[in-house]
Amino acid sequence: MGLFAKLFSSQIGLLSLFTIGFVIVMAIYLFIWVGKQAQKDAENAQD
């Protein structure tokens, strides 16, 4: 638990946590966006 206490109490720990969270959220957004674009492209290719 000492590791988590340092992570949540120091400024560098909080910045690292925010950065990791931001990267995960951005990856999820891009995954969904690329899936929608691929589906749109597949629909246009059928026409």
JOWO-V686763 format. One record per pair of residues at least 12 apart in sequence whose C-alpha atoms are under 6 Angstrom apart, sorted by the first residue. I is the first residue (numbers start at 1). J is the second residue. D is the distance in whole Angstrom. If there is no record, write none. Layout:
i;j;d
I;J;D
I;J;D
This chain:
none
